[in-house]
Amino acid sequence: MQLRFPPYVLALCACVCMSAQAQTAPALAPGQQLNAQQLQAMGPLQSVSIGGQKYRVLPAQKAGGDGRASYLVDASGKVGRTFHEVLIVGLPTAQVRQQLGASLSQAQAVKYYEHTQTTLLRYATLEQAAAAQAQISAALPGATVHLPVRFSQPQLH
């Protein structure tokens, strides 16, 4: 017994297959270098300032992000990733709690590491984290305040 399909069914199957392949384009990875044409193909990108440096924010669907991280591109076209975390280092955690007070409640999660004088704040979005980093830097001049952006993948040796 031979199966026969009308030509429009075959064409529809081909379109579905091509669409599925287009949606599974490889995700961008930290450390990847993008050229000007690749960046231009993404259209206009939002920018964000972190620690005085400007980055362009890659759309989540282009970067393969899951919402827990944001993918950025630096001025040279290198892809980086941040998990919306702000690190406060160099002040006792009790002092951070006292000086920042209610502004700590804006974070999704707060962890204190007294033995290393480190406070870790996690935010829902990159915009919230960048704004908090700038605000906390101004409020705590004696502390080192970072919003880490990683430009490489961890390697197992």
C-alpha positions as CSV (number, residue, x, y, z in Angstrom):
1,M,0.0,0.0,0.0
2,Q,1.4,3.4,-1.0
3,L,0.5,6.6,0.8
4,R,-0.1,9.7,-1.3
5,F,-0.3,13.1,0.2
6,P,-1.6,16.2,-1.6
7,P,1.2,18.7,-2.5
8,Y,0.0,21.3,0.0
9,V,0.4,18.8,2.9
10,L,4.1,18.2,1.9
11,A,4.6,22.0,1.6
12,L,3.1,22.5,5.0
13,C,5.4,19.9,6.5
14,A,8.4,21.5,4.9
15,C,7.4,24.9,6.4
16,V,7.0,23.5,9.8
17,C,10.4,21.8,9.7
18,M,12.1,25.0,8.5
19,S,10.4,27.0,11.2
20,A,11.5,24.6,13.9
21,Q,15.1,24.8,12.7
22,A,15.0,28.6,12.7
23,Q,13.8,28.6,16.3
24,T,16.6,26.3,17.5
25,A,19.4,28.7,16.4
26,P,22.3,28.3,18.7
27,A,22.2,30.5,21.8
28,L,24.9,33.1,22.4
29,A,27.5,32.3,25.0
30,P,29.7,34.4,27.2
31,G,33.0,35.1,25.5
32,Q,31.5,34.9,22.0
33,Q,32.6,37.7,19.7
34,L,29.9,39.3,17.6
35,N,30.8,41.3,14.5
36,A,29.1,44.5,13.4
37,Q,26.8,42.7,10.9
38,Q,25.6,40.3,13.6
39,L,24.9,43.2,15.9
40,Q,23.2,45.2,13.2
41,A,21.0,42.2,12.3
42,M,19.6,42.3,15.9
43,G,18.2,45.8,15.4
44,P,18.3,48.6,17.9
45,L,19.5,47.4,21.3
46,Q,18.7,48.9,24.7
47,S,21.8,50.0,26.6
48,V,22.6,50.0,30.2
49,S,25.4,51.5,32.3
50,I,27.1,49.3,34.9
51,G,30.0,50.8,36.9
52,G,30.5,53.6,34.5
53,Q,30.7,51.3,31.4
54,K,28.1,51.1,28.7
55,Y,26.7,47.7,27.5
56,R,24.1,46.8,24.9
57,V,21.5,44.4,26.1
58,L,20.7,41.4,23.9
59,P,17.1,40.4,23.6
60,A,16.4,37.2,25.6
61,Q,15.1,35.4,22.6
62,K,18.3,36.0,20.6
63,A,20.5,35.1,23.5
64,G,18.7,32.0,24.6
65,G,18.2,33.4,28.1
66,D,15.8,32.0,30.6
67,G,15.0,35.2,32.5
68,R,17.5,34.4,35.3
69,A,20.3,36.1,33.4
70,S,20.8,38.9,30.9
71,Y,23.2,38.8,28.0
72,L,25.2,42.0,27.2
73,V,27.6,43.1,24.6
74,D,30.6,45.3,25.4
75,A,32.0,48.0,23.2
76,S,34.2,45.4,21.4
77,G,31.3,43.1,20.6
78,K,32.1,40.5,23.2
79,V,29.1,38.7,24.8
80,G,28.8,38.7,28.6
81,R,26.3,37.4,31.1
82,T,25.0,38.7,34.4
83,F,22.7,37.2,36.9
84,H,21.3,40.5,38.2
85,E,23.4,40.3,41.4
86,V,25.0,43.1,43.2
87,L,27.9,42.3,45.5
88,I,28.8,44.6,48.4
89,V,32.2,43.9,49.7
90,G,34.3,45.5,52.5
91,L,31.7,46.4,55.0
92,P,30.3,44.4,57.9
93,T,26.9,43.0,57.0
94,A,25.4,44.7,60.1
95,Q,26.5,48.0,58.8
96,V,25.1,47.3,55.3
97,R,21.7,46.4,56.9
98,Q,21.8,49.5,59.0
99,Q,22.8,52.0,56.2
100,L,20.6,50.5,53.4
101,G,17.6,49.6,55.5
102,A,14.4,49.5,53.5
103,S,16.1,49.7,50.2
104,L,17.3,46.0,50.7
105,S,13.6,45.0,50.5
106,Q,13.6,45.9,46.7
107,A,15.9,42.9,46.1
108,Q,14.4,39.4,45.3
109,A,16.9,37.8,47.6
110,V,19.6,39.0,50.1
111,K,22.4,36.8,51.5
112,Y,24.9,37.9,54.1
113,Y,28.4,36.4,54.5
114,E,29.7,38.0,57.7
115,H,33.0,36.1,57.6
116,T,34.0,37.7,54.3
117,Q,32.1,41.0,54.9
118,T,30.1,40.4,51.7
119,T,26.4,41.0,51.0
120,L,24.8,39.6,47.9
121,L,21.6,41.1,46.5
122,R,19.7,39.4,43.6
123,Y,17.2,41.4,41.5
124,A,14.5,40.3,39.1
125,T,15.8,42.4,36.2
126,L,19.0,43.9,34.9
127,E,17.6,47.4,35.0
128,Q,16.8,47.0,38.7
129,A,20.2,45.6,39.5
130,A,22.0,48.4,37.6
131,A,20.0,51.1,39.3
132,A,20.6,49.4,42.7
133,Q,24.4,49.2,42.0
134,A,24.6,52.9,41.3
135,Q,22.4,53.8,44.3
136,I,24.4,51.6,46.7
137,S,27.7,52.8,45.4
138,A,26.7,56.3,46.3
139,A,25.2,55.4,49.7
140,L,28.2,53.2,50.8
141,P,31.4,55.0,49.6
142,G,33.5,52.8,51.9
143,A,32.4,49.6,50.2
144,T,33.2,48.0,46.9
145,V,30.0,47.5,45.0
146,H,29.9,45.3,41.8
147,L,27.4,44.0,39.4
148,P,29.5,41.2,37.9
149,V,29.4,40.5,34.1
150,R,31.1,37.3,33.1
151,F,32.7,37.2,29.7
152,S,33.8,33.6,29.7
153,Q,32.3,30.1,30.4
154,P,33.5,28.2,33.5
155,Q,36.0,25.5,32.5
156,L,36.4,22.1,34.2
157,H,40.0,21.0,34.4
